Amino acid sequence: MSRQNSKISVKLTSDLAGFIQEQTRSGKYKSASEVVQEALRLLEAAERIRAERFREVKTKIANGLASLNRGEGLDGEEVFRELDATQPSPCHGPDRSRLS
């Protein structure tokens, strides 16, 4: 990104304007511009992270579909039946007879 400064005008809610004023009054930032620039840097970083996670999910989905196409999938109903068979009933709690 360019370090050249550009001036733009934005409308903020009174809550956001108050937050900017709090940040400058606290001395953490010297100006409203610094607060907004930091906020935008954080937003940019969050967007990069979101985009990377989205790419990772798409890759995992593609890998999973390729695995299914190769016949490497599992029967979901069978997996759930096996899980149910190994879990104690939620109504009766754990089998305490094995604890004695």
C-alpha positions as MATLAB code, in Angstrom:
seq = 'MSRQNSKISVKLTSDLAGFIQEQTRSGKYKSASEVVQEALRLLEAAERIRAERFREVKTKIANGLASLNRGEGLDGEEVFRELDATQPSPCHGPDRSRLS';
ca = [
       0.000    0.000    0.000;
       1.089    3.526   -0.685;
       2.187    5.687    2.246;
       0.930    8.791    0.452;
      -1.800   10.470    2.497;
      -5.222   11.032    0.995;
      -7.945   13.076    2.559;
     -11.480   11.702    2.591;
     -14.602   12.594    4.506;
     -16.739    9.983    6.254;
     -19.882   10.125    8.366;
     -19.745    8.225   11.660;
     -22.339    7.303   14.212;
     -22.131    9.282   17.430;
     -20.913    6.125   19.198;
     -17.986    5.713   16.789;
     -17.130    9.411   16.945;
     -17.173    9.184   20.741;
     -14.908    6.144   20.641;
     -12.410    8.006   18.475;
     -12.477   10.918   20.901;
     -11.911    8.555   23.848;
      -8.895    7.038   22.110;
      -7.315   10.417   21.373;
      -8.071   11.770   24.867;
      -6.428    8.719   26.409;
      -3.200    9.653   24.653;
      -2.980    6.312   22.919;
      -3.399    8.084   19.579;
      -2.424   11.622   18.633;
      -5.310   12.222   16.249;
      -8.587   10.886   14.919;
      -6.727    9.992   11.726;
      -4.398    7.689   13.660;
      -7.374    5.926   15.264;
      -9.098    5.412   11.927;
      -5.875    4.279   10.232;
      -5.259    1.700   12.973;
      -8.852    0.494   12.718;
      -8.517    0.084    8.966;
      -5.198   -1.778    9.340;
      -6.925   -4.182   11.727;
      -9.871   -4.575    9.357;
      -7.477   -5.265    6.487;
      -5.666   -7.913    8.563;
      -8.975   -9.504    9.567;
     -10.057   -9.629    5.924;
      -6.779  -11.313    4.932;
      -7.300  -13.912    7.667;
     -10.924  -14.457    6.597;
      -9.884  -14.892    2.965;
      -7.146  -17.375    3.924;
      -9.556  -19.399    6.056;
     -12.063  -19.396    3.189;
      -9.360  -20.709    0.835;
      -8.495  -23.410    3.393;
     -12.141  -24.491    3.689;
     -12.510  -24.605   -0.097;
      -9.361  -26.747   -0.307;
     -10.649  -29.113    2.379;
     -13.984  -29.433    0.589;
     -12.232  -30.142   -2.721;
     -10.008  -32.739   -1.027;
     -13.037  -34.351    0.614;
     -14.927  -34.525   -2.666;
     -11.896  -36.006   -4.410;
     -11.658  -38.596   -1.619;
     -15.339  -39.482   -2.085;
     -14.839  -39.772   -5.849;
     -12.042  -42.261   -5.182;
     -14.454  -44.311   -3.061;
     -12.740  -43.438    0.215;
     -15.874  -42.088    1.910;
     -17.601  -43.413    4.996;
     -21.302  -44.152    5.424;
     -22.443  -41.351    7.716;
     -25.357  -43.307    9.187;
     -23.023  -46.167   10.080;
     -20.572  -43.791   11.747;
     -23.370  -42.270   13.858;
     -24.633  -45.740   14.850;
     -21.118  -46.665   15.994;
     -20.804  -43.414   17.956;
     -24.199  -43.932   19.570;
     -23.219  -47.467   20.591;
     -20.112  -46.219   22.421;
     -21.780  -43.316   24.268;
     -23.770  -43.604   27.507;
     -27.428  -42.711   27.274;
     -27.912  -38.987   27.957;
     -31.036  -39.802   30.000;
     -29.340  -42.191   32.392;
     -25.879  -40.683   32.625;
     -22.698  -42.728   32.730;
     -22.759  -46.396   33.696;
     -21.610  -46.209   37.322;
     -21.571  -49.990   37.801;
     -18.109  -50.086   36.258;
     -16.778  -47.590   38.836;
     -17.152  -49.916   41.859;
];
